[in-house]
Amino acid sequence: MYQKFQQRLKLLDAPDVEEALASSKIGLEKESLRVLPEGGISQTPHPAALGSPLRNPQITTDFSEALVELVT
């Protein structure tokens, strides 16, 4: 699976793709759960270093404090 991911990333590096992405009106979204070192889902508040999830247009928590969403 990792190899397939690397192949797809390499496709995005082509000059024509870079130009198309740079002029597009779409964004990318990355969601991830905050987890504890032991593997459980974090129950701590949204990290202060990321700013307020209610006021930052690029970082939200969606429906859960543990689910951080980065929006471009």
PDB file of N, CA, C, O and CB in Angstrom:
ATOM      1  N   MET A   1       0.825  -1.191   0.000  1.00  0.00           N
ATOM      2  CA  MET A   1       0.000   0.000   0.000  1.00  0.00           C
ATOM      3  C   MET A   1       0.870   1.256   0.000  1.00  0.00           C
ATOM      4  O   MET A   1       0.565   2.218  -0.705  1.00  0.00           O
ATOM      5  CB  MET A   1      -0.939  -0.003   1.209  1.00  0.00           C
ATOM      6  N   TYR A   2       1.944   1.257   0.778  1.00  0.00           N
ATOM      7  CA  TYR A   2       2.832   2.412   0.844  1.00  0.00           C
ATOM      8  C   TYR A   2       3.445   2.706  -0.521  1.00  0.00           C
ATOM      9  O   TYR A   2       3.601   3.866  -0.903  1.00  0.00           O
ATOM     10  CB  TYR A   2       3.935   2.178   1.881  1.00  0.00           C
ATOM     11  N   GLN A   3       3.791   1.653  -1.250  1.00  0.00           N
ATOM     12  CA  GLN A   3       4.384   1.825  -2.573  1.00  0.00           C
ATOM     13  C   GLN A   3       3.384   2.495  -3.521  1.00  0.00           C
ATOM     14  O   GLN A   3       3.763   3.365  -4.305  1.00  0.00           O
ATOM     15  CB  GLN A   3       4.841   0.463  -3.143  1.00  0.00           C
ATOM     16  N   LYS A   4       2.134   2.101  -3.455  1.00  0.00           N
ATOM     17  CA  LYS A   4       1.093   2.697  -4.294  1.00  0.00           C
ATOM     18  C   LYS A   4       0.936   4.185  -3.961  1.00  0.00           C
ATOM     19  O   LYS A   4       0.782   5.018  -4.854  1.00  0.00           O
ATOM     20  CB  LYS A   4      -0.257   1.952  -4.101  1.00  0.00           C
ATOM     21  N   PHE A   5       0.978   4.498  -2.685  1.00  0.00           N
ATOM     22  CA  PHE A   5       0.887   5.892  -2.248  1.00  0.00           C
ATOM     23  C   PHE A   5       2.048   6.704  -2.817  1.00  0.00           C
ATOM     24  O   PHE A   5       1.851   7.816  -3.308  1.00  0.00           O
ATOM     25  CB  PHE A   5       0.876   5.979  -0.705  1.00  0.00           C
ATOM     26  N   GLN A   6       3.248   6.153  -2.753  1.00  0.00           N
ATOM     27  CA  GLN A   6       4.428   6.835  -3.293  1.00  0.00           C
ATOM     28  C   GLN A   6       4.286   7.061  -4.800  1.00  0.00           C
ATOM     29  O   GLN A   6       4.669   8.115  -5.308  1.00  0.00           O
ATOM     30  CB  GLN A   6       5.702   6.019  -2.996  1.00  0.00           C
ATOM     31  N   GLN A   7       3.744   6.084  -5.504  1.00  0.00           N
ATOM     32  CA  GLN A   7       3.535   6.228  -6.950  1.00  0.00           C
ATOM     33  C   GLN A   7       2.556   7.360  -7.248  1.00  0.00           C
ATOM     34  O   GLN A   7       2.765   8.143  -8.175  1.00  0.00           O
ATOM     35  CB  GLN A   7       3.017   4.908  -7.555  1.00  0.00           C
ATOM     36  N   ARG A   8       1.503   7.441  -6.469  1.00  0.00           N
ATOM     37  CA  ARG A   8       0.505   8.498  -6.688  1.00  0.00           C
ATOM     38  C   ARG A   8       1.071   9.872  -6.363  1.00  0.00           C
ATOM     39  O   ARG A   8       0.780  10.845  -7.058  1.00  0.00           O
ATOM     40  CB  ARG A   8      -0.744   8.239  -5.839  1.00  0.00           C
ATOM     41  N   LEU A   9       1.873   9.958  -5.318  1.00  0.00           N
ATOM     42  CA  LEU A   9       2.513  11.233  -4.998  1.00  0.00           C
ATOM     43  C   LEU A   9       3.438  11.681  -6.123  1.00  0.00           C
ATOM     44  O   LEU A   9       3.499  12.865  -6.454  1.00  0.00           O
ATOM     45  CB  LEU A   9       3.295  11.123  -3.687  1.00  0.00           C
ATOM     46  N   LYS A  10       4.144  10.740  -6.698  1.00  0.00           N
ATOM     47  CA  LYS A  10       5.064  11.055  -7.793  1.00  0.00           C
ATOM     48  C   LYS A  10       4.299  11.620  -8.997  1.00  0.00           C
ATOM     49  O   LYS A  10       4.797  12.512  -9.684  1.00  0.00           O
ATOM     50  CB  LYS A  10       5.860   9.795  -8.208  1.00  0.00           C
ATOM     51  N   LEU A  11       3.106  11.109  -9.250  1.00  0.00           N
ATOM     52  CA  LEU A  11       2.291  11.619 -10.351  1.00  0.00           C
ATOM     53  C   LEU A  11       1.929  13.090 -10.149  1.00  0.00           C
ATOM     54  O   LEU A  11       1.813  13.845 -11.114  1.00  0.00           O
ATOM     55  CB  LEU A  11       1.020  10.784 -10.494  1.00  0.00           C
ATOM     56  N   LEU A  12       1.754  13.485  -8.905  1.00  0.00           N
ATOM     57  CA  LEU A  12       1.404  14.876  -8.611  1.00  0.00           C
ATOM     58  C   LEU A  12       2.572  15.831  -8.831  1.00  0.00           C
ATOM     59  O   LEU A  12       2.382  17.047  -8.860  1.00  0.00           O
ATOM     60  CB  LEU A  12       0.915  14.994  -7.184  1.00  0.00           C
ATOM     61  N   ASP A  13       3.763  15.297  -8.985  1.00  0.00           N
ATOM     62  CA  ASP A  13       4.959  16.118  -9.145  1.00  0.00           C
ATOM     63  C   ASP A  13       5.204  16.530 -10.600  1.00  0.00           C
ATOM     64  O   ASP A  13       6.131  17.291 -10.874  1.00  0.00           O
ATOM     65  CB  ASP A  13       6.164  15.371  -8.619  1.00  0.00           C
ATOM     66  N   ALA A  14       4.398  16.045 -11.521  1.00  0.00           N
ATOM     67  CA  ALA A  14       4.570  16.382 -12.937  1.00  0.00           C
ATOM     68  C   ALA A  14       4.266  17.865 -13.159  1.00  0.00           C
ATOM     69  O   ALA A  14       3.342  18.398 -12.544  1.00  0.00           O
ATOM     70  CB  ALA A  14       3.652  15.498 -13.829  1.00  0.00           C
ATOM     71  N   PRO A  15       5.030  18.545 -14.030  1.00  0.00           N
ATOM     72  CA  PRO A  15       4.844  19.990 -14.252  1.00  0.00           C
ATOM     73  C   PRO A  15       3.421  20.378 -14.657  1.00  0.00           C
ATOM     74  O   PRO A  15       2.901  21.383 -14.173  1.00  0.00           O
ATOM     75  CB  PRO A  15       5.798  20.462 -15.315  1.00  0.00           C
ATOM     76  N   ASP A  16       2.792  19.611 -15.522  1.00  0.00           N
ATOM     77  CA  ASP A  16       1.439  19.970 -15.958  1.00  0.00           C
ATOM     78  C   ASP A  16       0.421  19.818 -14.826  1.00  0.00           C
ATOM     79  O   ASP A  16      -0.548  20.574 -14.756  1.00  0.00           O
ATOM     80  CB  ASP A  16       1.023  19.106 -17.150  1.00  0.00           C
ATOM     81  N   VAL A  17       0.638  18.853 -13.952  1.00  0.00           N
ATOM     82  CA  VAL A  17      -0.267  18.660 -12.814  1.00  0.00           C
ATOM     83  C   VAL A  17      -0.081  19.798 -11.814  1.00  0.00           C
ATOM     84  O   VAL A  17      -1.057  20.323 -11.278  1.00  0.00           O
ATOM     85  CB  VAL A  17      -0.014  17.285 -12.130  1.00  0.00           C
ATOM     86  N   GLU A  18       1.156  20.173 -11.568  1.00  0.00           N
ATOM     87  CA  GLU A  18       1.432  21.268 -10.632  1.00  0.00           C
ATOM     88  C   GLU A  18       0.756  22.554 -11.102  1.00  0.00           C
ATOM     89  O   GLU A  18       0.163  23.277 -10.302  1.00  0.00           O
ATOM     90  CB  GLU A  18       2.956  21.489 -10.484  1.00  0.00           C
ATOM     91  N   GLU A  19       0.844  22.833 -12.384  1.00  0.00           N
ATOM     92  CA  GLU A  19       0.220  24.036 -12.947  1.00  0.00           C
ATOM     93  C   GLU A  19      -1.304  23.978 -12.810  1.00  0.00           C
ATOM     94  O   GLU A  19      -1.941  24.970 -12.455  1.00  0.00           O
ATOM     95  CB  GLU A  19       0.612  24.201 -14.430  1.00  0.00           C
ATOM     96  N   ALA A  20      -1.871  22.826 -13.091  1.00  0.00           N
ATOM     97  CA  ALA A  20      -3.324  22.667 -12.986  1.00  0.00           C
ATOM     98  C   ALA A  20      -3.792  22.838 -11.540  1.00  0.00           C
ATOM     99  O   ALA A  20      -4.812  23.479 -11.285  1.00  0.00           O
ATOM    100  CB  ALA A  20      -3.751  21.288 -13.520  1.00  0.00           C
ATOM    101  N   LEU A  21      -3.054  22.268 -10.609  1.00  0.00           N
ATOM    102  CA  LEU A  21      -3.431  22.393  -9.201  1.00  0.00           C
ATOM    103  C   LEU A  21      -3.279  23.828  -8.704  1.00  0.00           C
ATOM    104  O   LEU A  21      -4.097  24.307  -7.919  1.00  0.00           O
ATOM    105  CB  LEU A  21      -2.586  21.455  -8.344  1.00  0.00           C
ATOM    106  N   ALA A  22      -2.236  24.510  -9.161  1.00  0.00           N
ATOM    107  CA  ALA A  22      -1.993  25.883  -8.714  1.00  0.00           C
ATOM    108  C   ALA A  22      -3.087  26.834  -9.183  1.00  0.00           C
ATOM    109  O   ALA A  22      -3.374  27.825  -8.511  1.00  0.00           O
ATOM    110  CB  ALA A  22      -0.640  26.368  -9.216  1.00  0.00           C
ATOM    111  N   SER A  23      -3.694  26.550 -10.316  1.00  0.00           N
ATOM    112  CA  SER A  23      -4.723  27.446 -10.841  1.00  0.00           C
ATOM    113  C   SER A  23      -6.142  26.970 -10.524  1.00  0.00           C
ATOM    114  O   SER A  23      -7.114  27.575 -10.976  1.00  0.00           O
ATOM    115  CB  SER A  23      -4.561  27.588 -12.338  1.00  0.00           C
ATOM    116  N   SER A  24      -6.260  25.912  -9.767  1.00  0.00           N
ATOM    117  CA  SER A  24      -7.591  25.373  -9.476  1.00  0.00           C
ATOM    118  C   SER A  24      -8.263  26.127  -8.335  1.00  0.00           C
ATOM    119  O   SER A  24      -7.622  26.884  -7.607  1.00  0.00           O
ATOM    120  CB  SER A  24      -7.498  23.890  -9.131  1.00  0.00           C
ATOM    121  N   LYS A  25      -9.521  25.911  -8.201  1.00  0.00           N
ATOM    122  CA  LYS A  25     -10.312  26.534  -7.139  1.00  0.00           C
ATOM    123  C   LYS A  25     -10.724  25.501  -6.094  1.00  0.00           C
ATOM    124  O   LYS A  25     -11.710  25.688  -5.381  1.00  0.00           O
ATOM    125  CB  LYS A  25     -11.557  27.220  -7.727  1.00  0.00           C
ATOM    126  N   ILE A  26      -9.967  24.418  -6.009  1.00  0.00           N
ATOM    127  CA  ILE A  26     -10.282  23.379  -5.032  1.00  0.00           C
ATOM    128  C   ILE A  26      -9.218  23.370  -3.947  1.00  0.00           C
ATOM    129  O   ILE A  26      -8.126  23.906  -4.133  1.00  0.00           O
ATOM    130  CB  ILE A  26     -10.384  21.991  -5.709  1.00  0.00           C
ATOM    131  N   GLY A  27      -9.530  22.777  -2.850  1.00  0.00           N
ATOM    132  CA  GLY A  27      -8.573  22.645  -1.765  1.00  0.00           C
ATOM    133  C   GLY A  27      -8.460  21.198  -1.346  1.00  0.00           C
ATOM    134  O   GLY A  27      -9.224  20.340  -1.789  1.00  0.00           O
ATOM    135  N   LEU A  28      -7.517  20.948  -0.503  1.00  0.00           N
ATOM    136  CA  LEU A  28      -7.333  19.614   0.043  1.00  0.00           C
ATOM    137  C   LEU A  28      -7.691  19.653   1.518  1.00  0.00           C
ATOM    138  O   LEU A  28      -7.599  20.692   2.171  1.00  0.00           O
ATOM    139  CB  LEU A  28      -5.877  19.107  -0.171  1.00  0.00           C
ATOM    140  N   GLU A  29      -8.089  18.528   2.015  1.00  0.00           N
ATOM    141  CA  GLU A  29      -8.489  18.428   3.406  1.00  0.00           C
ATOM    142  C   GLU A  29      -7.783  17.226   4.014  1.00  0.00           C
ATOM    143  O   GLU A  29      -7.735  16.152   3.415  1.00  0.00           O
ATOM    144  CB  GLU A  29     -10.037  18.307   3.546  1.00  0.00           C
ATOM    145  N   LYS A  30      -7.245  17.415   5.191  1.00  0.00           N
ATOM    146  CA  LYS A  30      -6.578  16.316   5.886  1.00  0.00           C
ATOM    147  C   LYS A  30      -7.193  16.203   7.270  1.00  0.00           C
ATOM    148  O   LYS A  30      -7.141  17.143   8.062  1.00  0.00           O
ATOM    149  CB  LYS A  30      -5.028  16.540   5.969  1.00  0.00           C
ATOM    150  N   GLU A  31      -7.758  15.078   7.547  1.00  0.00           N
ATOM    151  CA  GLU A  31      -8.353  14.842   8.854  1.00  0.00           C
ATOM    152  C   GLU A  31      -7.541  13.791   9.590  1.00  0.00           C
ATOM    153  O   GLU A  31      -7.061  12.828   8.993  1.00  0.00           O
ATOM    154  CB  GLU A  31      -9.830  14.403   8.721  1.00  0.00           C
ATOM    155  N   SER A  32      -7.394  13.985  10.880  1.00  0.00           N
ATOM    156  CA  SER A  32      -6.681  12.989  11.674  1.00  0.00           C
ATOM    157  C   SER A  32      -7.180  13.012  13.112  1.00  0.00           C
ATOM    158  O   SER A  32      -7.540  14.059  13.649  1.00  0.00           O
ATOM    159  CB  SER A  32      -5.162  13.240  11.628  1.00  0.00           C
ATOM    160  N   LEU A  33      -7.191  11.859  13.706  1.00  0.00           N
ATOM    161  CA  LEU A  33      -7.566  11.754  15.113  1.00  0.00           C
ATOM    162  C   LEU A  33      -6.342  11.998  15.976  1.00  0.00           C
ATOM    163  O   LEU A  33      -5.247  11.519  15.678  1.00  0.00           O
ATOM    164  CB  LEU A  33      -8.189  10.370  15.424  1.00  0.00           C
ATOM    165  N   ARG A  34      -6.541  12.740  17.036  1.00  0.00           N
ATOM    166  CA  ARG A  34      -5.463  12.907  18.012  1.00  0.00           C
ATOM    167  C   ARG A  34      -5.525  11.701  18.944  1.00  0.00           C
ATOM    168  O   ARG A  34      -6.558  11.421  19.553  1.00  0.00           O
ATOM    169  CB  ARG A  34      -5.593  14.276  18.814  1.00  0.00           C
ATOM    170  N   VAL A  35      -4.422  11.006  19.039  1.00  0.00           N
ATOM    171  CA  VAL A  35      -4.391   9.798  19.865  1.00  0.00           C
ATOM    172  C   VAL A  35      -3.316   9.903  20.936  1.00  0.00           C
ATOM    173  O   VAL A  35      -2.357  10.666  20.815  1.00  0.00           O
ATOM    174  CB  VAL A  35      -4.150   8.556  18.994  1.00  0.00           C
ATOM    175  N   LEU A  36      -3.501   9.131  21.966  1.00  0.00           N
ATOM    176  CA  LEU A  36      -2.533   9.055  23.052  1.00  0.00           C
ATOM    177  C   LEU A  36      -1.398   8.114  22.660  1.00  0.00           C
ATOM    178  O   LEU A  36      -1.575   7.279  21.773  1.00  0.00           O
ATOM    179  CB  LEU A  36      -3.209   8.581  24.361  1.00  0.00           C
ATOM    180  N   PRO A  37      -0.248   8.229  23.299  1.00  0.00           N
ATOM    181  CA  PRO A  37       0.861   7.315  22.993  1.00  0.00           C
ATOM    182  C   PRO A  37       0.473   5.844  23.149  1.00  0.00           C
ATOM    183  O   PRO A  37       1.036   4.974  22.484  1.00  0.00           O
ATOM    184  CB  PRO A  37       2.046   7.622  23.891  1.00  0.00           C
ATOM    185  N   GLU A  38      -0.488   5.572  24.030  1.00  0.00           N
ATOM    186  CA  GLU A  38      -0.930   4.190  24.244  1.00  0.00           C
ATOM    187  C   GLU A  38      -1.881   3.716  23.149  1.00  0.00           C
ATOM    188  O   GLU A  38      -2.205   2.531  23.077  1.00  0.00           O
ATOM    189  CB  GLU A  38      -1.608   4.062  25.603  1.00  0.00           C
ATOM    190  N   GLY A  39      -2.331   4.642  22.291  1.00  0.00           N
ATOM    191  CA  GLY A  39      -3.199   4.266  21.184  1.00  0.00           C
ATOM    192  C   GLY A  39      -4.651   4.670  21.332  1.00  0.00           C
ATOM    193  O   GLY A  39      -5.411   4.552  20.371  1.00  0.00           O
ATOM    194  N   GLY A  40      -5.062   5.137  22.489  1.00  0.00           N
ATOM    195  CA  GLY A  40      -6.447   5.555  22.681  1.00  0.00           C
ATOM    196  C   GLY A  40      -6.701   6.946  22.113  1.00  0.00           C
ATOM    197  O   GLY A  40      -5.761   7.702  21.866  1.00  0.00           O
ATOM    198  N   ILE A  41      -7.959   7.279  21.909  1.00  0.00           N
ATOM    199  CA  ILE A  41      -8.330   8.594  21.395  1.00  0.00           C
ATOM    200  C   ILE A  41      -8.161   9.634  22.500  1.00  0.00           C
ATOM    201  O   ILE A  41      -8.599   9.429  23.632  1.00  0.00           O
ATOM    202  CB  ILE A  41      -9.791   8.591  20.859  1.00  0.00           C
ATOM    203  N   SER A  42      -7.526  10.742  22.160  1.00  0.00           N
ATOM    204  CA  SER A  42      -7.283  11.809  23.125  1.00  0.00           C
ATOM    205  C   SER A  42      -8.590  12.458  23.555  1.00  0.00           C
ATOM    206  O   SER A  42      -9.459  12.735  22.728  1.00  0.00           O
ATOM    207  CB  SER A  42      -6.340  12.861  22.536  1.00  0.00           C
ATOM    208  N   GLN A  43      -8.721  12.694  24.831  1.00  0.00           N
ATOM    209  CA  GLN A  43      -9.891  13.382  25.379  1.00  0.00           C
ATOM    210  C   GLN A  43      -9.533  14.797  25.835  1.00  0.00           C
ATOM    211  O   GLN A  43     -10.354  15.482  26.446  1.00  0.00           O
ATOM    212  CB  GLN A  43     -10.480  12.581  26.551  1.00  0.00           C
ATOM    213  N   THR A  44      -8.310  15.229  25.537  1.00  0.00           N
ATOM    214  CA  THR A  44      -7.862  16.556  25.952  1.00  0.00           C
ATOM    215  C   THR A  44      -8.462  17.622  25.039  1.00  0.00           C
ATOM    216  O   THR A  44      -8.862  17.320  23.915  1.00  0.00           O
ATOM    217  CB  THR A  44      -6.319  16.640  25.940  1.00  0.00           C
ATOM    218  N   PRO A  45      -8.528  18.865  25.513  1.00  0.00           N
ATOM    219  CA  PRO A  45      -9.057  19.943  24.672  1.00  0.00           C
ATOM    220  C   PRO A  45      -8.208  20.160  23.416  1.00  0.00           C
ATOM    221  O   PRO A  45      -7.068  19.706  23.328  1.00  0.00           O
ATOM    222  CB  PRO A  45      -9.132  21.241  25.474  1.00  0.00           C
ATOM    223  N   HIS A  46      -8.786  20.851  22.469  1.00  0.00           N
ATOM    224  CA  HIS A  46      -8.103  21.228  21.232  1.00  0.00           C
ATOM    225  C   HIS A  46      -6.790  21.930  21.585  1.00  0.00           C
ATOM    226  O   HIS A  46      -6.798  22.817  22.439  1.00  0.00           O
ATOM    227  CB  HIS A  46      -9.008  22.150  20.346  1.00  0.00           C
ATOM    228  N   PRO A  47      -5.659  21.570  20.961  1.00  0.00           N
ATOM    229  CA  PRO A  47      -4.372  22.182  21.302  1.00  0.00           C
ATOM    230  C   PRO A  47      -4.371  23.701  21.098  1.00  0.00           C
ATOM    231  O   PRO A  47      -4.732  24.187  20.026  1.00  0.00           O
ATOM    232  CB  PRO A  47      -3.268  21.556  20.467  1.00  0.00           C
ATOM    233  N   ALA A  48      -3.972  24.431  22.108  1.00  0.00           N
ATOM    234  CA  ALA A  48      -3.939  25.899  22.036  1.00  0.00           C
ATOM    235  C   ALA A  48      -3.006  26.388  20.932  1.00  0.00           C
ATOM    236  O   ALA A  48      -3.243  27.443  20.343  1.00  0.00           O
ATOM    237  CB  ALA A  48      -3.501  26.486  23.382  1.00  0.00           C
ATOM    238  N   ALA A  49      -1.954  25.636  20.648  1.00  0.00           N
ATOM    239  CA  ALA A  49      -0.989  26.041  19.615  1.00  0.00           C
ATOM    240  C   ALA A  49      -1.626  26.133  18.229  1.00  0.00           C
ATOM    241  O   ALA A  49      -1.114  26.839  17.360  1.00  0.00           O
ATOM    242  CB  ALA A  49       0.174  25.058  19.575  1.00  0.00           C
ATOM    243  N   LEU A  50      -2.734  25.429  18.016  1.00  0.00           N
ATOM    244  CA  LEU A  50      -3.417  25.472  16.722  1.00  0.00           C
ATOM    245  C   LEU A  50      -4.407  26.624  16.626  1.00  0.00           C
ATOM    246  O   LEU A  50      -4.977  26.862  15.561  1.00  0.00           O
ATOM    247  CB  LEU A  50      -4.136  24.165  16.473  1.00  0.00           C
ATOM    248  N   GLY A  51      -4.614  27.330  17.707  1.00  0.00           N
ATOM    249  CA  GLY A  51      -5.584  28.419  17.707  1.00  0.00           C
ATOM    250  C   GLY A  51      -6.983  27.889  17.968  1.00  0.00           C
ATOM    251  O   GLY A  51      -7.188  26.686  18.127  1.00  0.00           O
ATOM    252  N   SER A  52      -7.922  28.789  18.010  1.00  0.00           N
ATOM    253  CA  SER A  52      -9.303  28.416  18.291  1.00  0.00           C
ATOM    254  C   SER A  52      -9.917  27.670  17.112  1.00  0.00           C
ATOM    255  O   SER A  52      -9.854  28.156  15.983  1.00  0.00           O
ATOM    256  CB  SER A  52     -10.133  29.657  18.620  1.00  0.00           C
ATOM    257  N   PRO A  53     -10.506  26.505  17.347  1.00  0.00           N
ATOM    258  CA  PRO A  53     -11.141  25.777  16.244  1.00  0.00           C
ATOM    259  C   PRO A  53     -12.372  26.502  15.710  1.00  0.00           C
ATOM    260  O   PRO A  53     -12.850  26.197  14.617  1.00  0.00           O
ATOM    261  CB  PRO A  53     -11.529  24.378  16.698  1.00  0.00           C
ATOM    262  N   LEU A  54     -12.880  27.450  16.470  1.00  0.00           N
ATOM    263  CA  LEU A  54     -14.059  28.199  16.030  1.00  0.00           C
ATOM    264  C   LEU A  54     -13.691  29.451  15.243  1.00  0.00           C
ATOM    265  O   LEU A  54     -14.555  30.051  14.604  1.00  0.00           O
ATOM    266  CB  LEU A  54     -14.906  28.582  17.227  1.00  0.00           C
ATOM    267  N   ARG A  55     -12.420  29.854  15.279  1.00  0.00           N
ATOM    268  CA  ARG A  55     -12.013  31.100  14.623  1.00  0.00           C
ATOM    269  C   ARG A  55     -10.948  30.922  13.546  1.00  0.00           C
ATOM    270  O   ARG A  55     -10.636  31.878  12.836  1.00  0.00           O
ATOM    271  CB  ARG A  55     -11.508  32.056  15.648  1.00  0.00           C
ATOM    272  N   ASN A  56     -10.395  29.747  13.407  1.00  0.00           N
ATOM    273  CA  ASN A  56      -9.341  29.516  12.431  1.00  0.00           C
ATOM    274  C   ASN A  56      -9.946  28.859  11.189  1.00  0.00           C
ATOM    275  O   ASN A  56     -10.444  27.737  11.279  1.00  0.00           O
ATOM    276  CB  ASN A  56      -8.210  28.634  13.032  1.00  0.00           C
ATOM    277  N   PRO A  57      -9.916  29.529  10.033  1.00  0.00           N
ATOM    278  CA  PRO A  57     -10.541  28.961   8.833  1.00  0.00           C
ATOM    279  C   PRO A  57      -9.801  27.749   8.258  1.00  0.00           C
ATOM    280  O   PRO A  57     -10.372  27.003   7.463  1.00  0.00           O
ATOM    281  CB  PRO A  57     -10.639  30.021   7.777  1.00  0.00           C
ATOM    282  N   GLN A  58      -8.550  27.546   8.645  1.00  0.00           N
ATOM    283  CA  GLN A  58      -7.792  26.413   8.116  1.00  0.00           C
ATOM    284  C   GLN A  58      -7.757  25.212   9.052  1.00  0.00           C
ATOM    285  O   GLN A  58      -7.416  24.111   8.621  1.00  0.00           O
ATOM    286  CB  GLN A  58      -6.391  26.843   7.818  1.00  0.00           C
ATOM    287  N   ILE A  59      -8.100  25.398  10.310  1.00  0.00           N
ATOM    288  CA  ILE A  59      -8.047  24.291  11.264  1.00  0.00           C
ATOM    289  C   ILE A  59      -9.376  24.213  11.999  1.00  0.00           C
ATOM    290  O   ILE A  59      -9.779  25.163  12.671  1.00  0.00           O
ATOM    291  CB  ILE A  59      -6.868  24.467  12.269  1.00  0.00           C
ATOM    292  N   THR A  60     -10.045  23.093  11.870  1.00  0.00           N
ATOM    293  CA  THR A  60     -11.316  22.906  12.563  1.00  0.00           C
ATOM    294  C   THR A  60     -11.297  21.573  13.302  1.00  0.00           C
ATOM    295  O   THR A  60     -10.384  20.766  13.131  1.00  0.00           O
ATOM    296  CB  THR A  60     -12.506  22.964  11.567  1.00  0.00           C
ATOM    297  N   THR A  61     -12.300  21.360  14.109  1.00  0.00           N
ATOM    298  CA  THR A  61     -12.396  20.082  14.811  1.00  0.00           C
ATOM    299  C   THR A  61     -13.616  19.290  14.369  1.00  0.00           C
ATOM    300  O   THR A  61     -13.903  18.236  14.937  1.00  0.00           O
ATOM    301  CB  THR A  61     -12.442  20.308  16.312  1.00  0.00           C
ATOM    302  N   ASP A  62     -14.334  19.775  13.375  1.00  0.00           N
ATOM    303  CA  ASP A  62     -15.540  19.095  12.901  1.00  0.00           C
ATOM    304  C   ASP A  62     -16.476  18.800  14.060  1.00  0.00           C
ATOM    305  O   ASP A  62     -16.926  19.714  14.751  1.00  0.00           O
ATOM    306  CB  ASP A  62     -15.178  17.796  12.170  1.00  0.00           C
ATOM    307  N   PHE A  63     -16.765  17.542  14.269  1.00  0.00           N
ATOM    308  CA  PHE A  63     -17.734  17.156  15.291  1.00  0.00           C
ATOM    309  C   PHE A  63     -17.082  16.644  16.560  1.00  0.00           C
ATOM    310  O   PHE A  63     -17.781  16.280  17.505  1.00  0.00           O
ATOM    311  CB  PHE A  63     -18.657  16.108  14.750  1.00  0.00           C
ATOM    312  N   SER A  64     -15.764  16.607  16.604  1.00  0.00           N
ATOM    313  CA  SER A  64     -15.087  16.002  17.744  1.00  0.00           C
ATOM    314  C   SER A  64     -13.807  16.755  18.062  1.00  0.00           C
ATOM    315  O   SER A  64     -13.066  17.130  17.153  1.00  0.00           O
ATOM    316  CB  SER A  64     -14.783  14.527  17.470  1.00  0.00           C
ATOM    317  N   GLU A  65     -13.541  16.977  19.325  1.00  0.00           N
ATOM    318  CA  GLU A  65     -12.282  17.605  19.730  1.00  0.00           C
ATOM    319  C   GLU A  65     -11.083  16.758  19.316  1.00  0.00           C
ATOM    320  O   GLU A  65      -9.998  17.294  19.089  1.00  0.00           O
ATOM    321  CB  GLU A  65     -12.264  17.833  21.243  1.00  0.00           C
ATOM    322  N   ALA A  66     -11.261  15.466  19.216  1.00  0.00           N
ATOM    323  CA  ALA A  66     -10.152  14.579  18.869  1.00  0.00           C
ATOM    324  C   ALA A  66      -9.879  14.543  17.369  1.00  0.00           C
ATOM    325  O   ALA A  66      -8.823  14.072  16.946  1.00  0.00           O
ATOM    326  CB  ALA A  66     -10.436  13.181  19.365  1.00  0.00           C
ATOM    327  N   LEU A  67     -10.813  15.031  16.564  1.00  0.00           N
ATOM    328  CA  LEU A  67     -10.661  14.992  15.112  1.00  0.00           C
ATOM    329  C   LEU A  67     -10.252  16.370  14.615  1.00  0.00           C
ATOM    330  O   LEU A  67     -11.078  17.280  14.550  1.00  0.00           O
ATOM    331  CB  LEU A  67     -11.973  14.527  14.425  1.00  0.00           C
ATOM    332  N   VAL A  68      -8.982  16.525  14.266  1.00  0.00           N
ATOM    333  CA  VAL A  68      -8.474  17.796  13.756  1.00  0.00           C
ATOM    334  C   VAL A  68      -8.523  17.755  12.236  1.00  0.00           C
ATOM    335  O   VAL A  68      -8.093  16.780  11.621  1.00  0.00           O
ATOM    336  CB  VAL A  68      -7.023  18.076  14.264  1.00  0.00           C
ATOM    337  N   GLU A  69      -9.039  18.802  11.642  1.00  0.00           N
ATOM    338  CA  GLU A  69      -9.172  18.882  10.190  1.00  0.00           C
ATOM    339  C   GLU A  69      -8.402  20.096   9.690  1.00  0.00           C
ATOM    340  O   GLU A  69      -8.658  21.219  10.123  1.00  0.00           O
ATOM    341  CB  GLU A  69     -10.668  18.962   9.766  1.00  0.00           C
ATOM    342  N   LEU A  70      -7.457  19.873   8.777  1.00  0.00           N
ATOM    343  CA  LEU A  70      -6.693  20.951   8.156  1.00  0.00           C
ATOM    344  C   LEU A  70      -7.261  21.181   6.767  1.00  0.00           C
ATOM    345  O   LEU A  70      -7.335  20.251   5.964  1.00  0.00           O
ATOM    346  CB  LEU A  70      -5.162  20.614   8.094  1.00  0.00           C
ATOM    347  N   VAL A  71      -7.661  22.410   6.478  1.00  0.00           N
ATOM    348  CA  VAL A  71      -8.317  22.742   5.218  1.00  0.00           C
ATOM    349  C   VAL A  71      -7.465  23.742   4.460  1.00  0.00           C
ATOM    350  O   VAL A  71      -7.007  24.733   5.029  1.00  0.00           O
ATOM    351  CB  VAL A  71      -9.738  23.306   5.460  1.00  0.00           C
ATOM    352  N   THR A  72      -7.248  23.482   3.162  1.00  0.00           N
ATOM    353  CA  THR A  72      -6.485  24.436   2.344  1.00  0.00           C
ATOM    354  C   THR A  72      -7.425  25.260   1.504  1.00  0.00           C
ATOM    355  O   THR A  72      -6.981  26.121   0.745  1.00  0.00           O
ATOM    356  CB  THR A  72      -5.470  23.711   1.444  1.00  0.00           C
TER     357      THR A  72
END
